[in-house]
């Protein structure tokens, strides 16, 4: 046998398909003590920080301006100092995140608050130099900058902590759909039927099943490469190909330049499984399945497309899924790539198309 370790949860070191050690996703560096505060390099964090500051400025200036025109003028004036100060803090936090994240958590908070105070003084200096304000409130600006920095770091910590239970819940849901009893029994029955007539094909099927279980039961990292996900999907489809034969017609359009993009583990396989379940199984004629990847500049496009069974084969309306797998995929993409990830799914003429766009990280 090519790989005798069937249904082992620990990858063999000699296996050609052994996944590499999980890498940290972009913008996350482990801190001493396991807490990461400076994760300000993602566009979603920047947009939320700017929006938060603008909302606070708008609300505070309402207390100081009696009329709408005065409020608009005052809000614009304060924004001229608050917005550059916010962007400066984010820029410094992003540039120094690797250095600062090695510090203890308390030191990270202190450093972040100090940088916030410096950014507040910078914003006050801008207003002072432009002549917008007369007596510059240096102390108030420094304290306000430190306060905003503390709130931002607290929000980043809460977001980082929120990733763990959400990822765990998604993991449990995907395992429930991944190791379905009917899929396991069908695969084993097919392998038993092939043992005497085509032992090589039965061996290959069991090895593919072993790799699926190994990936599903191993401790997950935060991300894997697209190449790893494609390899796992190929093993799953190799099993289904034995079951369905010519009814399952697969087309792979893989762009090698897209293989370095990172995905949550076991993300592509449930999409492929859905395509087989809703496209191939209901139709005696089978269905076409296409998996396509393409790199477009700084983004990677992933598509899973399956043709739909003709209605004439259905004695009753075809069952529709609950969308749990799609929601799972969407949520996990947002956990890893935040606002940079794009996800869509729906009917496209006579086919069902799932489309994913993620950053092409190196």
GUZAVEX-876115 format. One record per residue (C-alpha): y negated, z, x negated. Coordinates in steps of 0.001 Angstrom, whole numbers, padded with zeros to 6 digits, always signed. Layout:
YZX/...
//
This chain:
+000000+000000+000000/-003514-000690-001185/-004669+002795-000230/-002049+005378+000665/-004479+008109+001715/-004262+007473+005441/-006522+009570+007691/-007904+011521+004763/-011343+012984+005340/-012085+012952+001596/-012782+009521+000069/-010557+008530-002778/-012307+008053-006097/-010316+004906-006804/-011087+003213-003527/-013299+000179-003743/-014933+001123-000509/-015780+004681-001432/-019324+005305-000236/-021871+006342-002790/-023405+009785-002762/-025954+010090-000002/-029499+009477-001097/-032582+011194+000164/-034623+009008+002506/-038024+007807+001467/-040658+010494+001172/-038317+013488+001129/-037747+015462-002052/-035717+018655-001973/-037840+021713-002629/-036719+024909-004228/-035419+026911-001340/-034623+023799+000729/-038032+023337+002401/-040168+020236+002038/-043823+020534+003019/-045394+017463+001459/-043943+014591+003443/-047306+012916+004066/-046421+009437+002771/-045156+008037+006071/-047461+006066+008317/-046459+008127+011346/-047653+011324+009647/-050961+009691+008687/-051606+008400+012195/-050800+011744+013815/-053004+013635+011356/-055970+011327+011957/-055490+011515+015726/-055259+015310+015632/-058459+015660+013615/-060329+013245+015876/-059225+015135+018984/-060351+018451+017476/-063709+016953+016478/-064217+015525+019960/-063417+018838+021663/-065505+021028+019332/-068580+018803+019558/-068437+019050+023338/-069598+022659+022988/-072653+021608+020977/-073901+018502+022790/-075514+018847+026247/-075486+015104+027076/-073008+012271+026661/-075196+010328+024239/-075771+013376+022043/-072066+014142+022101/-071167+010614+020972/-073735+010792+018170/-072606+014248+017041/-068917+013327+017190/-069556+010217+015088/-071549+012267+012592/-068859+014902+012158/-066186+012200+011955/-068038+010735+008982/-067125+013851+007024/-063890+014984+008689/-062033+011662+008546/-062572+010956+004805/-061631+014568+004053/-058405+014215+006067/-057474+010958+004343/-058211+012505+000948/-055870+015428+001659/-053122+013073+002829/-053564+010880-000249/-053348+013826-002655/-050413+015352-000756/-048546+012045-000935/-049359+011401-004609/-048327+014897-005722/-045412+015494-003345/-042740+015304-006068/-044583+017812-008243/-045572+020186-005455/-042176+020095-003733/-040565+021689-006791/-042622+024831-006223/-041472+027758-004071/-042396+027479-000411/-045169+030072-000628/-046732+028254-003583/-046567+024975-001653/-048495+026531+001216/-051085+027929-001201/-051462+024614-003013/-051763+022721+000264/-054396+025123+001575/-056346+024880-001688/-056275+021073-001538/-057394+021321+002082/-060357+023453+001053/-061253+020899-001630/-061017+018102+000924/-063240+020089+003297/-065865+020502+000572/-065620+016761-000112/-066314+015966+003545/-069255+018381+003584/-070630+016788+000414/-070490+013348+002009/-072557+014550+004952/-074962+016315+002602/-075456+013290+000330/-076060+010941+003236/-078704+013295+004596/-076912+013773+007907/-076966+017561+007603/-079619+019719+005997/-078173+023056+004989/-074589+022154+004120/-072023+024673+005502/-069923+024826+002329/-067936+027950+003159/-067215+026860+006729/-066128+023414+005535/-063777+024866+002923/-062209+027266+005431/-061875+024513+008029/-060177+022250+005470/-057737+024985+004480/-056987+025710+008146/-056312+022067+008969/-054107+021736+005883/-052100+024781+006940/-051634+023428+010447/-050558+020055+009068/-047997+021625+006735/-046660+023775+009563/-046269+020667+011713/-044417+018881+008899/-042083+021866+008478/-041341+021986+012202/-040642+018262+012188/-038301+018620+009196/-036458+021484+010881/-036236+019483+014077/-034341+016739+012270/-031312+018939+011639/-030279+019931+015189/-031161+016489+016512/-029066+014825+013836/-026220+017257+014488/-026292+016569+018226/-026320+012846+017580/-023416+013316+015185/-021315+015101+017801/-022101+012464+020429/-021196+009624+018122/-017935+011303+017118/-016990+011606+020774/-017523+007879+021231/-016151+006968+017800/-012704+008535+017947/-011841+007625+021492/-008212+008307+022397/-007670+004895+023976/-008906+003129+020829/-006668+005270+018610/-003614+004769+020824/-004175+001026+021160/-004533+000676+017404/-001388+002672+016661/+000602+000784+019296/-000545-002517+017811/+000419-001357+014330/+003872-000217+015552/+004437-003632+017129/+003554-005335+013848/+005579-003102+011503/+008774-005196+011585/+007412-008676+012217/+004223-008566+010135/+004256-005434+007951/+001329-006604+005793/-000898-006955+008850/+000218-003553+010142/-000571-002011+006739/-004050-003585+006730/-004717-002300+010252/-003757+001262+009339/-005921+001125+006223/-008898-000014+008301/-008223+002804+010757/-007980+005266+007866/-011384+004200+006551/-012967+004547+009994/-011655+008102+010319/-012636+008944+006755/-016226+007887+007401/-016368+009635+010769/-014960+012948+009517/-016702+013122+006138/-019847+015220+005748/-022696+012855+006616/-025696+012189+004422/-029094+011442+005904/-028776+007723+005229/-026492+004979+003943/-027136+001392+002954/-026889-001488+005384/-024132-002914+003174/-022032+000221+003800/-022566-000052+007557/-021584-003735+007554/-018412-002988+005587/-017435-000310+008108/-018157-002614+011052/-015982-005287+009432/-013073-002852+009270/-013519-001926+012921/-013646-005577+013973/-010598-006364+011837/-008653-003893+013981/-010024-005343+017206/-009294-008859+015944/-005596-008014+015748/-005698-006659+019310/-007661-009470+020939/-006746-012400+018712/-008611-015590+019617/-010425-013829+022451/-012695-012201+019865/-014756-014800+018032/-016921-013259+015318/-019790-014791+013364/-021389-013013+010405/-024856-014093+009230/-025571-011619+006435/-028627-011773+004181/-027732-010135+000830/-031372-009193+000248/-031252-006977+003345/-028298-004891+002165/-030439-002256+000412/-032112-001106+003640/-031124+002391+004698/-029703+003466+008058/-028362+006678+009548/-024591+006767+008943/-022303+005266+011592/-025172+003489+013331/-024000-000136+013409/-020411+000553+014478/-021193+001883+017999/-023297-001231+018662/-020382-003431+017650/-018016-001294+019720/-020244-001699+022782/-020284-005457+022266/-016479-005560+022245/-016152-003218+025217/-018622-005016+027484/-018197-008559+026181/-014569-009101+025194/-012476-006653+027219/-013630-007686+030739/-013034-011427+030182/-009652-013190+029831/-011482-015904+027901/-012941-013385+025462/-016435-013529+024037/-018494-014474+021013/-019899-011750+018790/-022618-012370+016211/-023915-009884+013643/-027026-011060+011815/-029194-009479+009131/-032333-010909+007576/-035040-009654+005265/-038567-010567+006303/-041056-009333+003758/-041094-005549+003802/-038863-005328+006892/-035161-005912+007561/-033983-007372+010867/-030553-006491+012288/-029142-008138+015420/-025877-007620+017318/-025379-010305+019982/-022439-010704+022317/-021830-013209+025072/-021237-011794+028558/-018104-012437+030654/-018407-014934+033541/-018802-013272+036924/-015898-015297+038322/-013456-013061+036449/-014719-009916+038095/-012904-008772+041227/-015665-006191+041585/-019028-005678+039895/-018592-005213+036168/-019047-001594+035063/-022326-000871+033345/-022705+001594+030523/-024859+004689+030671/-026875+003699+027600/-025853+006839+025690/-024923+004919+022545/-028179+002940+022625/-030251+006084+023114/-028328+007695+020271/-029108+004782+017941/-032781+004722+018947/-033238+008467+018393/-031507+008468+015016/-033596+005538+013801/-036754+007421+014723/-035522+010511+012902/-035057+008533+009678/-037859+005951+009800/-040249+007429+012374/-042758+004848+013648/-041672+002219+011120/-038435+001570+013008/-038286-000841+015946/-035449-000994+018470/-034872-003188+021518/-031864-004051+023660/-031406-006216+026735/-030247-009441+028311/-031060-012708+026549/-029973-015591+028829/-026145-015336+028881/-025911-012834+026049/-026768-009225+025335/-028904-008687+022249/-029598-005500+020281/-032395-005898+017756/-033372-003413+015035/-036179-003663+012480/-036407-001125+009658/-038243-000903+006321/-036604-002724+003431/-036560+000314+001155/-035520-000055-002454/
//
